[in-house]
Amino acid sequence: MRSCQKYFSVCLLALLTQAAFAKDASGPAILSATPGHGGAVTCTDSTIVGNVDSTGLRASVVQTSCTISGSVSAPVSTGVLTDFNSAYDALALTQCDQVLTGTLAGVTLTPGVYCFDAAATLTGLLTLNGPSNGIWLFKVGTSGTGALTGTNFSMVMANGGTACNVTWWVSQAATMTTSDFLGTIYAGAAITDTGGTFSGNALAKAAVTLTGASLTGCDSGGGRTAKAACNQGVGNGPEACDPGNSNQGNPFRSNDELGGVPGNPGRKGGNK
C-alpha cells in the first residue's frame, strides 16, 4: 500500500501545513514567532540558506560572521505568524500511530506519525526509510510538556525519502548539538542548533539561535532529492517520480503515485 494512502490523515495534514507557508514565493527557513514583537534570531559563525523572519524589529536578527542567502523580514507579517500558529495547532491534534521511547540510535522508521509522551533525548543514527512521497511526523511532548534534545544525533533518508517531508512538532524547546538533523521543526519554545547541519525549517514560538551551524531551508532546496526525468505519458508504470508534474502539488493526483501500469493508467477521467 502506498504511504499516502496508508497514512491519509498525516499526508493531508502535511499538505495543509506546507501550504500555510506557500503564499509567498519562498516561506521562512527560520521563524522566531515570539508574541508581542519579541522575536529574536541570533546567527553566529553559521550559514543560512533561505529566508529569515522574526516578529521583532530588524535589530532582532543578529548576524556575527553569519551568511544569510535569502531575505530578512522583521517584523514579519501577521499573515505568516497566523499561518505558523495555525499549523502548529493542527499538528498538535494529529493522532499518533506509535509511541516511541529511547534515543532512536540504530532505529529505522517507515512513514507515519510517531510520538514521545514527554521529552525526547536523541543520539546515534536514525534512518527514515520510505518513498519520495512518504510523510513522517514526530511529536514530542504529547502529554503536555516535553523538549527535543539531540546530541551527536544524525539522520539519513533511504529509498527516496526527502527531509522536507519530515516534520517535528515539539511542545517545548528543541536543542541540537553536533548533530545532522533532517526535517522542519515547529517548536513551542526556542530552537538552538550548535555545531551541526540542519536540512529543513526552524520555526519557533520563541528565539532561534545558530552557532557554528549550517541550515538549508526546504523552500531553498534543503533535503530534496533530485529526480530523474519521467516518462510523460499516462500509464507508463511507476517510476518513483511524478510524470509530467501530473499531481500539480497533490500526491493523490499523480499518474505514478496512483499505480498506473502500461495499458491501465493509474489516473482515469482526469484530475478530480
C-alpha positions as CSV (number, residue, x, y, z in Angstrom):
1,M,0.0,0.0,0.0
2,R,1.3,3.4,-0.9
3,S,2.4,5.6,2.0
4,C,0.0,8.4,1.4
5,Q,-2.9,6.0,1.0
6,K,-1.9,4.2,4.2
7,Y,-1.4,7.4,6.2
8,F,-4.1,9.6,4.7
9,S,-4.5,11.9,7.7
10,V,-0.8,12.8,8.0
11,C,-0.4,13.3,4.3
12,L,-3.4,15.6,4.2
13,L,-2.1,17.5,7.2
14,A,1.3,17.8,5.6
15,L,-0.2,19.3,2.5
16,L,-2.1,21.8,4.6
17,T,0.9,22.8,6.8
18,Q,3.1,23.1,3.7
19,A,0.5,25.3,2.0
20,A,0.5,27.6,5.0
21,F,3.9,29.0,4.0
22,A,3.4,28.7,0.2
23,K,1.6,32.0,-0.1
24,D,4.8,33.8,-0.8
25,A,7.4,32.6,-3.4
26,S,9.5,31.3,-0.6
27,G,8.5,30.7,3.0
28,P,10.7,31.2,6.0
29,A,13.6,28.8,6.7
30,I,13.8,30.4,10.1
31,L,11.0,32.0,12.0
32,S,11.0,33.4,15.5
33,A,7.4,34.0,16.3
34,T,7.6,35.3,19.9
35,P,4.4,37.3,20.6
36,G,4.5,41.0,21.3
37,H,7.3,41.8,18.8
38,G,9.6,39.7,20.9
39,G,11.1,37.6,18.1
40,A,14.9,37.1,18.1
41,V,17.2,35.3,15.7
42,T,20.9,35.0,16.6
43,C,23.3,33.6,14.0
44,T,27.0,33.3,14.8
45,D,29.7,31.6,12.6
46,S,26.9,30.0,10.7
47,T,25.3,29.8,7.2
48,I,21.6,30.1,6.5
49,V,20.2,29.2,3.0
50,G,16.7,30.6,3.0
51,N,14.6,33.4,4.4
52,V,14.7,34.6,8.0
53,D,11.6,36.0,9.7
54,S,11.2,37.5,13.1
55,T,8.3,39.1,15.0
56,G,10.9,41.6,16.4
57,L,12.3,44.6,14.7
58,R,15.2,44.4,12.2
59,A,17.7,44.6,15.1
60,S,16.2,41.4,16.5
61,V,18.1,39.5,13.7
62,V,21.7,39.5,14.9
63,Q,24.4,38.3,12.5
64,T,28.0,37.7,13.6
65,S,30.1,36.1,10.9
66,C,26.9,34.8,9.6
67,T,25.8,34.5,5.9
68,I,22.1,34.6,5.1
69,S,21.2,33.6,1.5
70,G,17.7,34.9,1.5
71,S,15.6,37.8,2.7
72,V,15.2,39.1,6.2
73,S,11.7,40.1,7.3
74,A,11.4,41.8,10.7
75,P,8.9,42.4,11.8
76,V,7.2,39.6,9.9
77,S,3.7,40.0,8.5
78,T,0.8,39.0,10.7
79,G,-0.3,36.6,8.0
80,V,2.9,34.5,8.3
81,L,2.5,34.5,12.1
82,T,-1.1,33.4,11.8
83,D,-0.2,30.6,9.4
84,F,2.5,29.3,11.7
85,N,0.3,29.2,14.8
86,S,-2.5,27.5,12.8
87,A,-0.1,24.9,11.5
88,Y,1.4,24.3,15.0
89,D,-2.1,23.8,16.5
90,A,-3.2,21.5,13.7
91,L,-0.1,19.3,14.1
92,A,-0.8,19.1,17.9
93,L,-4.2,17.5,17.2
94,T,-2.8,14.7,14.9
95,Q,-3.4,11.2,16.2
96,C,-0.3,9.0,16.9
97,D,0.4,5.8,15.1
98,Q,3.1,4.7,17.5
99,V,4.6,5.9,20.8
100,L,8.4,6.0,20.8
101,T,10.9,5.8,23.7
102,G,14.7,5.7,23.9
103,T,17.4,7.5,21.9
104,L,16.4,6.1,18.4
105,A,20.0,5.1,17.9
106,G,20.1,2.4,15.2
107,V,16.3,2.6,14.6
108,T,14.7,2.5,11.1
109,L,11.2,4.0,10.7
110,T,8.8,4.0,7.8
111,P,6.3,6.8,7.1
112,G,3.8,7.5,9.9
113,V,3.1,9.6,13.0
114,Y,5.4,8.9,15.9
115,C,5.0,10.3,19.4
116,F,7.0,10.8,22.5
117,D,4.8,11.3,25.6
118,A,7.3,13.6,27.2
119,A,10.8,14.7,26.3
120,A,12.9,13.1,23.6
121,T,16.7,12.8,24.1
122,L,18.2,11.5,20.9
123,T,21.7,10.3,19.8
124,G,23.2,7.9,17.3
125,L,21.8,7.3,13.8
126,L,18.1,7.3,12.8
127,T,17.1,6.0,9.4
128,L,13.9,7.1,7.7
129,N,13.0,4.5,5.0
130,G,10.3,5.3,2.5
131,P,9.4,6.6,-0.9
132,S,9.7,10.2,-2.2
133,N,6.1,10.9,-1.2
134,G,6.4,9.3,2.2
135,I,5.5,11.6,5.2
136,W,6.9,11.4,8.7
137,L,5.6,13.3,11.6
138,F,7.3,13.2,15.0
139,K,5.5,14.7,18.0
140,V,7.4,15.4,21.2
141,G,5.6,16.1,24.5
142,T,2.2,14.9,23.6
143,S,1.3,14.6,27.3
144,G,1.6,18.4,27.6
145,T,5.3,19.0,28.2
146,G,8.5,17.8,26.6
147,A,11.6,19.1,24.8
148,L,13.5,17.7,21.9
149,T,17.3,17.3,22.5
150,G,19.8,15.8,20.1
151,T,23.5,15.3,20.8
152,N,25.7,13.6,18.3
153,F,22.5,12.7,16.6
154,S,22.2,12.1,12.8
155,M,19.5,11.2,10.4
156,V,19.6,9.7,6.9
157,M,16.9,9.1,4.3
158,A,16.6,5.8,2.5
159,N,14.8,4.7,-0.7
160,G,13.9,8.1,-2.0
161,G,12.5,9.8,1.1
162,T,13.2,13.5,1.5
163,A,13.9,15.6,4.5
164,C,11.3,18.2,3.6
165,N,8.6,15.5,4.1
166,V,9.7,15.2,7.7
167,T,8.1,17.3,10.4
168,W,8.8,17.6,14.1
169,W,6.2,19.1,16.4
170,V,7.7,19.9,19.8
171,S,5.7,21.0,22.9
172,Q,8.7,23.0,24.3
173,A,12.2,23.7,23.2
174,A,14.4,22.0,20.6
175,T,18.1,21.8,21.0
176,M,20.6,20.2,18.6
177,T,24.3,19.9,19.3
178,T,26.8,18.5,16.8
179,S,24.0,16.8,15.0
180,D,23.0,16.3,11.4
181,F,19.3,17.0,11.6
182,L,16.6,16.5,8.9
183,G,13.1,17.9,8.9
184,T,11.1,21.0,9.8
185,I,10.7,21.8,13.5
186,Y,7.6,23.5,14.9
187,A,8.7,24.3,18.4
188,G,6.6,25.7,21.3
189,A,9.7,27.4,22.7
190,A,13.2,28.2,21.5
191,I,15.2,26.3,18.9
192,T,19.0,26.1,19.3
193,D,21.5,24.5,16.9
194,T,25.1,24.3,17.7
195,G,27.9,22.8,15.6
196,G,25.8,20.8,13.2
197,T,23.8,20.7,10.0
198,F,20.1,21.3,9.6
199,S,18.2,20.4,6.5
200,G,14.7,21.8,6.9
201,N,13.0,24.8,8.5
202,A,13.4,26.0,12.1
203,L,10.1,27.6,13.2
204,A,9.7,28.5,16.8
205,K,7.4,30.4,19.2
206,A,10.5,31.9,20.8
207,A,14.1,32.6,19.8
208,V,16.1,30.8,17.2
209,T,19.9,30.6,17.8
210,L,22.5,29.1,15.4
211,T,26.2,28.8,16.4
212,G,28.7,27.2,14.2
213,A,25.9,25.6,12.2
214,S,24.6,25.3,8.7
215,L,20.9,25.4,7.9
216,T,19.3,24.9,4.5
217,G,15.6,25.6,4.4
218,C,13.1,23.5,2.4
219,D,12.0,26.3,0.1
220,S,15.7,26.7,-0.8
221,G,16.1,23.0,-1.8
222,G,17.1,21.6,1.6
223,G,16.7,17.9,1.9
224,R,15.1,17.5,-1.5
225,T,16.2,14.6,-3.7
226,A,16.9,15.2,-7.4
227,K,14.7,13.1,-9.6
228,A,15.4,11.6,-13.0
229,A,13.2,12.6,-15.9
230,C,9.9,10.9,-16.0
231,N,8.1,9.4,-19.0
232,Q,5.4,12.0,-19.7
233,G,2.7,9.6,-20.9
234,V,-0.1,8.2,-18.8
235,G,0.1,4.6,-17.8
236,N,3.8,4.0,-18.3
237,G,4.3,2.3,-15.0
238,P,5.6,3.5,-11.6
239,E,8.8,5.4,-12.0
240,A,9.2,6.8,-8.4
241,C,8.6,10.2,-9.8
242,D,5.7,12.4,-11.0
243,P,5.3,12.1,-14.8
244,G,4.7,15.5,-16.3
245,N,4.1,17.1,-12.9
246,S,0.7,15.4,-13.1
247,N,0.0,15.7,-9.4
248,Q,0.1,19.6,-9.5
249,G,1.4,19.6,-6.0
250,N,-1.0,16.9,-4.7
251,P,0.4,13.4,-4.3
252,F,-3.1,11.8,-4.6
253,R,-3.4,13.0,-8.2
254,S,-0.2,11.7,-9.8
255,N,-0.2,9.2,-12.7
256,D,2.8,7.4,-11.0
257,E,1.7,7.5,-7.4
258,L,-1.8,6.2,-8.3
259,G,-0.3,3.0,-9.6
260,G,-0.6,3.4,-13.4
261,V,0.8,0.5,-15.4
262,P,1.1,0.0,-19.2
263,G,-2.4,-0.3,-20.7
264,N,-4.0,0.6,-17.4
265,P,-3.5,4.3,-16.3
266,G,-3.5,5.0,-12.6
267,R,-5.4,8.2,-13.1
268,K,-8.6,7.9,-15.2
269,G,-11.0,10.5,-16.3
270,G,-8.8,13.5,-15.5
271,N,-8.0,15.1,-12.2
272,K,-10.8,15.1,-9.6
